[in-house]
Amino acid sequence: MAQEAPQASSDAVGGNDIVVTAQRREQSLQDTPIAVSAFNSAMLEDRAVNSVIALASNTPGLYLSQGTASPSTLQIAMRGALEQSGGSVTSESPVAIYIDDVYQSRLSAADYDLADIERVEVLRGPQGTLYGRNSMTGAMKLVTRQPNGDNWANFDISYARFDEVKAKASVGAALTGNLALAASGFYDNRDKGWQYNVFTREDVTKFRRYGGQVALGLTNVDRVEAVVTARYAKSTSDGQHFLPINDTPPYNPALGFYQTRTPLPAIGNNEQYSFSGRFGYDLTDTITVRSITAYQHLDEHWALDFAGGYVAPGSNADPIPGFYRDSLGKQNQFTQELQVLANSADDRLHVIAGFFYFREHARQDTNDIFTGFPLPPSSIETKSRSYAGYGQADYEIIPGLTASAGIRYTHDIKSFFGTTPDSAGTIYVLNYGIKANVWTPKFNLQWKWSDTGMVYATAARGYRAAGFNSLNSGEPAGFGRPYAPEFAWSYEIGAKVDLLDRALQLNLAAYHESLTDLQTLALGNVAGSYLTQNAAKAKVQGIELETTLRPVQGISFFGNLTYTYDKYQELDPGSQAAQAGAEHLPLISRWQYQVGGTADLPIGDSTVTLAADYSYRTSYNSLVSLSQASENPAIGRANASVTYKLPGDHIQFYAQASNLFNSKDWFASAEFVPGLFGYKIPLEPRVWRVGFRYKM
């Protein structure tokens, strides 16, 4: 078991299936009794998925976008739970993100470049009985290619619109009979921007990103698994640029669609490094122990003008900073996970038991300018510790019928130390602390009636830790004030069916979630201030369908469809949602779908691969108030690619286009200071790319 774990393959199994490790052991995707979307490296290439954000259009019910802090920051939402303040060191995602089973706590640098990804798995629903932390409504797993003794060398270089040059490489080698190497690196540089600052008269949205990882692993050592990995990534950019909007309905952009006017520079820089070790040992043929240890460090610097430059209505004066924030942050984390995995000799019983420890120390210092006037600085220092024990057992009662039960206990301890001014400039020193003890169970029943079909039912409780308000500097009464944990009871039924001799896959999930103490981001009481409120009890329910059709060899069609219904059931009368009369949650589209396909066309001994997809989501609101200024219209975007593969597929030439029809869309809108100014954040225009790949 230990030898097989790091070699989890993304090859097809039983026809069109993919091997996944969603339940911490290798299983066919079609045999896994949870809602999970899986993508192997070929699928990611065909769909031009080069970053984490691009996974959203490929996954039912998942919302991902750039956060307001910097281009590397994520906003995330799944099944009603959301996080909109990823640029703050106090934020925590309800959807846990993992790279090679190592938990990633910060959303401020989470839009990773997918340089050498073997597989991506997106799990929907609470996952606490199997995963480290805060997987309240789901988890995302990025699995990189591991050292397994194989020799390979891959190289990809491309040139794209806006003078962008991108290169990535991956190599693997057997260094000795028992030691193997896997190394990868990437470099991505864009010298021209697709937005324009009319005041400074320069293009913006330029960036440079580079990094890589090196992994060394033991091979051909009986019963032993051992891999150590070092990873580094750095991103520098001219930051996030907001479109200023008119302060009256219909809140249209005040300038051209891709234009801003702030006089101060935007910044979006971060640097991250990590070290991890995964060690396993087979005590017997049926029992394995495993340890996953990791340390990570992050430095970040972001700055932006949330007004996009402020000019008083009717004035011809030069723009001034509306609300400009300059933030310096530093974070480090240590995680330790211990697991025992066991199965019975007849393979009817599977058990996992584990212990998870998380420690984080973070600091953030901010300097603000409001309508041209500097404000006194604020600072935050937080410390977090989390201890958790979990276990899950799956038992096949009779052939085809499997029952599962799991439980998790979490003990969280957090502290906050901060300084912030009031409106008169007096500095306040604030200290807060939080403790929590939480039990989260999970129950599952699966009926596999044949090799081509199964149904399942799940009930599970999800949990996201409490936290501290930090986006309201200048408001001492709220700065650092704790908000309570958030919980979800999730009930799901699903089916996974293979039809037409396994040429057609249909995966369907229907769920109902009851959310309590819902954490929502609301406008604060002073300019530029936001508060996280435990606003509500809410229900979110929906249907998610994923389908794949391979009618003949070399041709594949895929599609996903999501319907989501959400409604507040009980609102805190003092919450902004209640005061605004809101009935629904932010960041939820009623409908979301994607359709696409690939075709391999032989030309002599060579092959041409054509790929295209179209994704669509209906309108949604960025703010909990659901105000008109926070409305985002429906977004529909198409992508296409053509790849010419020489005999053997080792040498490939390709051309891609994202946002093929050059749709003009924005993904976030807000009244930042009601009655004074607000913003919209646009999505990229059409980007074409031509490139060359070599695979050995």
Stockholm file with secondary structure:
# STOCKHOLM 1.0

chainA/1-696         MAQEAPQASSDAVGGNDIVVTAQRREQSLQDTPIAVSAFNSAMLEDRAVNSVIALASNTPGLYLSQGTASPSTLQIAMRGALEQSGGSVTSESPVAIYIDDVYQSRLSAADYDLADIERVEVLRGPQGTLYGRNSMTGAMKLVTRQPNGDNWANFDISYARFDEVKAKASVGAALTGNLALAASGFYDNRDKGWQYNVFTREDVTKFRRYGGQVALGLTNVDRVEAVVTARYAKSTSDGQHFLPINDTPPYNPALGFYQTRTPLPAIGNNEQYSFSGRFGYDLTDTITVRSITAYQHLDEHWALDFAGGYVAPGSNADPIPGFYRDSLGKQNQFTQELQVLANSADDRLHVIAGFFYFREHARQDTNDIFTGFPLPPSSIETKSRSYAGYGQADYEIIPGLTASAGIRYTHDIKSFFGTTPDSAGTIYVLNYGIKANVWTPKFNLQWKWSDTGMVYATAARGYRAAGFNSLNSGEPAGFGRPYAPEFAWSYEIGAKVDLLDRALQLNLAAYHESLTDLQTLALGNVAGSYLTQNAAKAKVQGIELETTLRPVQGISFFGNLTYTYDKYQELDPGSQAAQAGAEHLPLISRWQYQVGGTADLPIGDSTVTLAADYSYRTSYNSLVSLSQASENPAIGRANASVTYKLPGDHIQFYAQASNLFNSKDWFASAEFVPGLFGYKIPLEPRVWRVGFRYKM
#=GR chainA/1-696 SS CTTTGGGCCCSEETTTEEEECTTSSCEEGGGCCSEEEEEEHHHHHHTTCCBSGGGGGGSTTEEEEECSSCTTCEEEEETTEEECCTTSTTCCCSEEEEETTEEECCGGGCCCBCSSEEEEEEEESCCTTTSSSCCSSEEEEEEECCCCSCCEEEEEEEEETTTEEEEEEEEEEECSSSEEEEEEEEEEEECSCSEEETTTTEEECCEEEEEEEEEEEECSCTTEEEEEEEEEEEEEECCCCCEEBCSSTTCCBSSCTTEECCSSCCEEEEEEEEEEEEEEEESSSSEEEEEEEEEEEEEEEEEEETTSSBCCTTCCSCCBCSEEEEEEEEEEEEEEEEEEEEECTTSCEEEEEEEEEEEEEEEEEEEEEETTEECCCEEEEEEEEEEEEEEEEEEEEETTEEEEEEEEEEEEEEEEEEEEECTTCCEEEEEEEEEEEEEEEEEEEEEEEETTEEEEEEEEEEEECCEECCSCTTCTTTTTCEECCEEEEEEEEEEEEEETTTTEEEEEEEEEEEEEEEEEEEECSSTTCEEEEEEEEEEEEEEEEEEEECCSTTEEEEEEEEEEEEEEEEECTTSHHHHTTCCSCTTCCSEEEEEEEEEEEEETTEEEEEEEEEEEECCEESSTTCCGGGEECCEEEEEEEEEEECTTSSEEEEEEEESTTCCCCEEEEEEEETTTEEEEEECCCCEEEEEEEEEC
#=GC SS_cons         CTTTGGGCCCSEETTTEEEECTTSSCEEGGGCCSEEEEEEHHHHHHTTCCBSGGGGGGSTTEEEEECSSCTTCEEEEETTEEECCTTSTTCCCSEEEEETTEEECCGGGCCCBCSSEEEEEEEESCCTTTSSSCCSSEEEEEEECCCCSCCEEEEEEEEETTTEEEEEEEEEEECSSSEEEEEEEEEEEECSCSEEETTTTEEECCEEEEEEEEEEEECSCTTEEEEEEEEEEEEEECCCCCEEBCSSTTCCBSSCTTEECCSSCCEEEEEEEEEEEEEEEESSSSEEEEEEEEEEEEEEEEEEETTSSBCCTTCCSCCBCSEEEEEEEEEEEEEEEEEEEEECTTSCEEEEEEEEEEEEEEEEEEEEEETTEECCCEEEEEEEEEEEEEEEEEEEEETTEEEEEEEEEEEEEEEEEEEEECTTCCEEEEEEEEEEEEEEEEEEEEEEEETTEEEEEEEEEEEECCEECCSCTTCTTTTTCEECCEEEEEEEEEEEEEETTTTEEEEEEEEEEEEEEEEEEEECSSTTCEEEEEEEEEEEEEEEEEEEECCSTTEEEEEEEEEEEEEEEEECTTSHHHHTTCCSCTTCCSEEEEEEEEEEEEETTEEEEEEEEEEEECCEESSTTCCGGGEECCEEEEEEEEEEECTTSSEEEEEEEESTTCCCCEEEEEEEETTTEEEEEECCCCEEEEEEEEEC
//
